[in-house]
Amino acid sequence: MNKTRKVGLILGLLFLALPMVVAPPTGMSLMAWHTSGIAMLLAAWWATEVLPIPITSLLPLLLFPALEVMTMAESAAPYARPTIFLLLGGFIIATALARWNLHRRLALNILVRVGDNPTALIGGFMAATAIMSMWISNTASTIMMIPIALSLATEVVRDHSKQHQGFVLCLVLGIAYAASIGGLGTPIGTPPNLFVVSFMRENYDIEISFLTWMTFGIPTVIIMVPVAWYVLTRWAYPFNLSDAPVAQDMLQEELRDMGPMTVAQKRVAMVFLLVAASWILRVPTQKNFEILLWVNDAMIAVGGAALLFIVPSGCGQDKGSALLDWDTANRIPWGVLLLFGGGLSLAAGVKTSGLAVWLGTAMAALGTMPLILMVLSLVALVVFLTELTSNTATVATLLPVLAALSASTGIDPMMLFAPVALSASCAFMLPVATAPNAVIYSTGKVTIPQMANAGFRLNLVAIIVVTSLSYALVPIIFD
């Protein structure tokens, strides 16, 4: 165990033990005091990864019943919320897209249309990555795009001059940053988005539809991707290279090598489009439409995932085999589901124990701060905090506190939650901040100082963009 984890271990245990030996603050119940200790332990262990994050996420099942905050059944219920199954279904569908290389075909079709200009090629890679990252994980998007990018870089880069080095840096960094930004566009694009959607449903009985989130998220992506492209190619690592027809030739050849669209790819595409259309077109139902009350995003996701195990692929030696088998589907990131459940269980404990009410009362004075300054401070905090901590764990820790702040000040909770969700995916400085950053760092094409140089600039710009968009759009879209 390294030094950071040792410190996290000791701090977490001290946080947990403190309510057992020290009287609670004025006005706070003993149950809420114990819950604060559990919350601080989870935050410390999530941040320092004393245990694997999924294992730490299971601790509410042990600690809440042991300290009589909630029963085992109450603690476990959040791990099976509809949002968990929406995420599960989304992961399975994304696995099918990857299994049949449909995401690669989509990316190549975008790239062959952007021309020969090296700067435009970087923009094309970023656009393709962002579009894919709305529907599949940012890690998968990056892993798929990097080999194509490195092959192209080999064709374009014929020496190691500063100009060529700038092109390669912008290319690989652009893919990582676009993968993180693209996830902002849909509820399933990145777990923090879905956590906010679930939190609003569980705590406010407010349903945020797929389309409603996209109305907020897509404009953010449309603005942030070009902004990131500009920061990289014009500010952090500007370069001036002539057009590279050889790059387009290579991309065209890659697309030709894939051959025509296979039967399996067409069928996976049909299932995906059916699911996506259902998500987008579904409108939260009213009680007078009783026949539609059972329809929700999780049902659509699970139904689409099930179809993949039924529809025959029409390819290979056994054309009757399904588009997806369990051995392939079993590779989904199960740990994310546990982290999600742990965050929801923590939120339930904060509410049940009365800690949320106490925090709201304690933070009432913050209501005197101008709203835009409050949002700006919150976004800046989360952007730099998630450079070192899990974005989902950060959101899971902050939302119950912000809910209390919202209740005490009368601020619309989405005015706080939405910018937190977006800013949690805007950590661009360090390899440990996000999986895409780690993937491109592993290529050896970018050093930590180079990533930090570009990432710090983009962090600052992202803080301004996220704050501005949240302040302008949230009152209109989530009213």
N, C-alpha and C positions, 0 to 999 in steps of 0.2 A: 504494500500500500504506500503510495507516494505521500509527500508532505501535505499537499492540498487535501487529499482524501482524509488523512489523519485529523487535520484541523476541522474538516466538515463533520467527521464522525463525532468528535468531542463536542463541537458546538451544538450539533443536533441533539445529542443526549442531554446536554445542559439545558437546552430549550425545553425538552420534554420533562425534565426533572424539576425545573423551576416552579411550575404551578403546584407541585406536590409539597414544597417546603416554604413557599412564600405566599402570603395572603393575596387574593386578587385585588386589582385596582378598584377604587371607589366606583360603585355602580355596576360592576361586572360580576356575574354569577360564577360560581365555582366551575360549572359545566363549560361556560364560555372561556374561562381561564385555562382549563385543560385543553380545550379546542385550539386556543392560540398556541399552546405548546406543541401540539401535533402539527399545526400548520407551519410553524417555524422549523420543526424537525424536517418535514417534507421539503420545504423550500431549501434548507441547507443541504440535504442529501441529494435533491434533484440537481442543485447547482454544482456540487462537487463530485457527484457520481460515486459516493461512498459504496453504494450497491448499484448494480445495473438499474437504470431508470425504470424499466418495467417492474422490477422487484420492489423498489421503493414505492411504486404506485400501488402496490398491493397492501401496504402497511395500514391504510385506513380500515381494512377488514379486521385487523388485529387490534389497533389502538382505540378506535371509537367504541367497540363493545367493551374492551377492557377497562376503559375509563368512564363507562356508562354515559357516553354522549349520545350514541345511537345503538340500536340492537344490530346483530349481525345481518338480519334481513334488510334493515334500513340502510346499513352501510354498503351492502352488496348490490342493492337495487340499481344504483347509478351505472354499474358496470354493464347493465343490459338495457340501457335506454335506447330508444329508436335511433338516435344519432350514432351509436356504436355500430349498429347494423347498416346504416347508410355508409359509413366509412368502410366497413367490411365488404359490402357489395361493390363499392367503388374500387377498392383494392383488387378484387377478383376480376372486374371488368378490365382494369388497367393491365393486369397480368395477361389477359387474353390478347389485348392489343400488342403487347410486347412479344408474346409467343409467336404470333404470325407476322411480325415485322411490319405491322400496319403503321406504326408511328414513324418508322424509318422511311417508308414510302411517302408519307405525308411531308416529312421534313425535306426530302429530296425534291419533291414537286414544288415546294416553296423556293428552295435554293436555286433551282435552275431558271427561275424567273427574275432573279435580282440583277443580272448583268455581270460584267467583267470587272467593275471597279472594286478594288479591295475594301474600301470603306463601306460600299453598298453590300458587299458579301458579308461583312461583319453584322450589318443591320439585318440581313436575311437570316443568318444563323440565330441571331437574338430573337427575331420574330417567330421563327419556326420553333425554337426552344420554349418560348413563352406560351405559344398556342398549345403545345403538347403538355406543358406543365399545368395548364388549367384542368387537365383530365387525368393525367398520370402523375406519379410522384416526381418531385423536382430532382431526386437522385437518379431515377430511371431516365428522365429527360436528358440529364447531363451525361450520364454514362453512354447513352445512345449517340449523342451528338459529338462527343469529344473525338472518337476515332475518325469520323468524317472530317472534322476540323483539322486534326493533326495531319491527315493525308493531304488535305488541301494546302496546309501551311508548307508542307514539304515541296509541293509543286511551285508555290509562289515565292517562298524564301530560298533564294539561291546564294545568299551569303549571310554573314552575321552582322551586317551593318545596323546602325541605330534605327534606320527606317524599317528594316525587316523585323527587327526585334520588337518594335512598337506594334507592328501588325499582329505578330503572334500573341503578344500580351493582350492586346485588345480583343483578339478572337477568343482566347480561352477564358479570359475574365468576363467577356460579354456573355458567353454561354452560361457560366455559373450565375451571373447576376440576373439574366433573363429567366433562368429556371426558378429562382426565388420570387421574382416579380410576377411571373405568369400565374403562380399559385394564388395570387390575390384575387383573380378574376371570378372564381366560382367557390361555392361552399366546400366542395371536396378538393379544391386545389391545394390546400394546406390545412393541417389540423387546427391551428388557431381560429380560422374562419368558422369552421364547423363547431368549435367549442363555444363561440359566441352565440351562434344560432341555437345550439342546445341549451345554453344558459338562459337565453331569453325565453325559450319554451318552458323550461323547468321552473323558473323563478318569477316570470311575469305573465305566463300563459299567452305569449305573443309568438305567432308563427311567422318566421321570415322565410319566404319561399325562395326557391332556387333563382327565379327570375328577379326577385327583389334584390337579392345579394349581387347578382350579375350587373344590375343597373348601377350599383355602387362600385363593384370591383372592376368591371371592364374598363370604364373611363380611367381608373387608376392605372391599369396596365397599359392602356393606350398612351398615357402621358409618361409613365415611368420608363418604359422601354426606350423610347427615343431620347429621353433625358439621360439614361444610363449610357446609351450609345454616344451621345454628345460628350458626356463627361470623360469617357474613355478615349475617344478618337480625337477630341479637340482640346482637352484640358490635361488629363493625366498623362497620356502617352500618344501625342499627335505624331503622325507619320505622313509621308508623301510618296506614294508608290504609283507607278503607271498601271494601266489596266492589265489584267492577267487572264487572257482568253484560255490559257491552259487550265485554269481553275474550273471554268465552265465546262470545258471538255471532260475533265475528270468527273464532275458531278453528273453530267449527261451519261457518261459511261457507267457510273455506279447505278443510275436509274435503269439504264438498259439491261444491266446485269441482273436486276431483280425480275426482269421479264414482265409479262402482262399481269394484271391483278389476278391472284388465284381465287378459286372458289371460296376457300376458307377466309381469305382476307375480305371478300365481299360479304360473307355471312357475318363475320365479326363486326364489320362496319355497319351492317344493317341493325344488329343488336345494339351497338353503341349509339347509333343515331336515334333508334327507338327510345332508348333510355334517356338520352340527352333531351330529346324533344318532349318527353313526358315530364322531365324535371322542369324544363323551361316554361312549358305551357300550363302546368298545373298551377291553379290559383287556390290559395287557402279557402276551404269551403265554409259556408255558413251553415248553421244548424238546420235551416229549412231545406237544405239539400241533403237529406239524410242518407240517400243512396250512395253518396260520395264520401261520407265521413271516414271511411276506412283508408282512403287513398292518402299516402304521404310519401315523402322522398325516400324514406327507408324501404318501404314496400316496393317502390319502383326499382331501387338498387338491388334488393334481394331477388326480385323477379327477373331482372336482367341477368344477374349472376347465375341464377338457376337455368335460364335458357341456354347459357354457354355449355352446360353439361348435358343438354338434350339435343341441340341442333348438331347434325353431323357435319364434319369438316369438309367432306368431299375431296380430300387430298390424301396422298400417301398410299401405302399398301392397303390399309383398312379405311376405305372411304366412309364407312359407317361410324367410325369413331367420332366422339364428340369434339367440339371446338376446344374444350378444356378438360383436363383430367385433374384429379385431386393432388397428385404428386407435384404438378406444376402450380396449382392454386395455393398449395400449402406453403409456398415461398413468400407469401405476403408478410408485411411487417407486423406480426402479432403484438410486438411490444408497444407499438403506437396505440393499439386498442386498449391495452392495460393502462397506459399513461392517461389516455382520455378518460377511462372509467375512474381512475384514481383522482383526477382533477374534479370530476363531477361529484364524487363522494365527498371530497374535501369541501366543496361548495355547499353540499347538503348539510354537512356538519356545522359549518359556520352559520348557516341560517337557522338550523334546529336549536343550536345551543344558545342563541341570542347574541353571539359575538358580532354578527352583522349590525344589529341595532346599536350595540355599544360603540362600535367603530364609527357608525354614522353620526352618533351624537358627538363623539370626540373630534370628528373632522368637520363639524358644521362650520367652523370658522373659515375653512377654505372656500366656502361659498362666496366670500367677499372678493376673491380673486377674479379678474376678468376671464370669461370663459375661454377665449382664444389663447390666453396665456396659460391657463390650466391645461388645455389640450396640447399646446406646444411643449410644455414641461413634461407631460406624460409621455408624449411621443419620443422626445429626446431620451428620457430615462429608459424606455423599453428598447429603443434602437441600440443603445450602447450596452444595456444589460444582457441582451440576447447575443452579443458577441461572445459571451462566456457561458451562457446557460441555454438550456433547451427552450425553444420558443413556445412550445405547447405548455411546458411546465411553468414558464413565466406567466403566461396568460391565465393558467389554472390558479396560480397563486394570487394574481392581482384582481381578478374579476370579483370575487366576494368582497374585497376591500372597496373596490370602486362602486359596487352595488350599494354598499353602506353610505359612501360619499354621495351617490346620486339621491338616495332616500333623504339624506339630511339637508341637502341643498336644493332639491327640486329640479336638478338638471336631468334632462332626458338620458336614461342609462346608455342608449346607443351612441350618444355624443361622446361618451367615454370609452365604451366597449369597441366600437368600430375602429377608431384610430389605434387602439392597442392591438387589435388583431392585425391590422395592416403593418404597423411598425415592428411587430414581432417577426415579420419575414423580411425585414430590411437591414439585416446584419451583413455587411459586405467586406469587413476588414480582415478577418482572421480565418485560417483553415478550420478551426474548431467551431466556428459560428454556425455553419450550415454544412450539410452533406455535399452540395454542389461545390462549395469552396474547397472542401477536403479532396474531392475528386480531381479538380483541376490542379491543386497543389501537388498531388501524387504524380502528375505527368512530368514534373521537373521543368516545366516551361515557365513557371512563375515562382518567385521567392516570396517569403512572408513580408519583407519590407515593400516589395512591389505591390503585393495585394493590399497591404495596409495603406499605401500611398493613394491608390485609386479608391479603395473602399472607404477611407475616411472622407474623401471629397463627396463620394456618392451618399454616404450616411448623412452628411450635412444637407445635401440637396433633398434627400428623401424626407428628412424631418420637415422641411418647408412644404414640400409637395403634399405629404400625407396630412399635415395640419390644415393646409389650405383646402384640400378636397373634402376632408371630413367636416370642416366648419361650414363649407358651402353646400355639400350634398346631403349630409345626414338628416338635417331638418326637413328636407324635401322628400327624400326617398323612404325614410323610416318613420315618417309622421303617422 
